[in-house]
C-alpha cells in the first residue's frame, strides 16, 4: 500500500506565535507531501522492497535496490522524520509546562545534569556553527538507557544507523525561514515552547529494554 501524508494532531495555527500558520501549512502539506509522493513513485519500480513501515524501510536501507536507494533515503527519511516531528510538537507545552516524566527526567539528570543543561547542549548542537546546512538534531536513547545528542545531514535519520531517536528538531530553512529568516538560533530557542514532553517520554520508554 502507498504511504500517506499523516494528518497533524492539531490545527495549522496551534503553535502560534512560535511557529506560524503559513510555515506549518507549507511544511506539512507541500514539503512533507512531496516526500511522500516521491517515495511512493520510487517504490512503484520495486514494490517488493517496501517493508510496509517507513521506519523499517529506512533502517534496512542497504536492502533497497540500488537504483532507488538514494530516492528512498532522501524521501523515506523525510517522511519518517516529519511523521515523528509533528508528534513531538504540541500547543501550550514546553517552557513553563515541562514534565518529562520520572524515567526520562532521571535519564536527563544522569546525562546532562538538568533539563536546562540538556536544552543548552541541544541548542548548541543544532545551531548553524555546529550543524552546517540542512539537517536535524536528535536526542537519542542508547541501549543502556542513557541519552545522547547527535545530528544528521539532509533527511537522514538515526534509524539508518540502528539508533533510536526520542526527540528531533528540523533545522532545514523551510522549517523556519518565513518567520525567522536567517535567524536559526531564534527558531531553535522558541522550539522549547512547543515540545511535547509527554511524547518524548513515551518514546524514551518504548526505546529502551
Secondary structure, DSSP 4 states (H G I P E B T S, - for coil): ----PPPPSS-TTTTTTTS-HHHHHIIIIIIIHHHHHHHHHHHTT-GGG--SSHHHHHHTGGGS-HHHHHHIIIIIHHHHHHHHHHHTB-TT-STT-----HHHHHHHHHHHSSHHHHHHHHHHHHSTTTS-SSEEEEEEE-TTS-EEEEEEETT--GGGGT-EEEEEEE-SGGGTHHHHTT-HHHHHHHHTTSB-HHHHHHHHHHT--
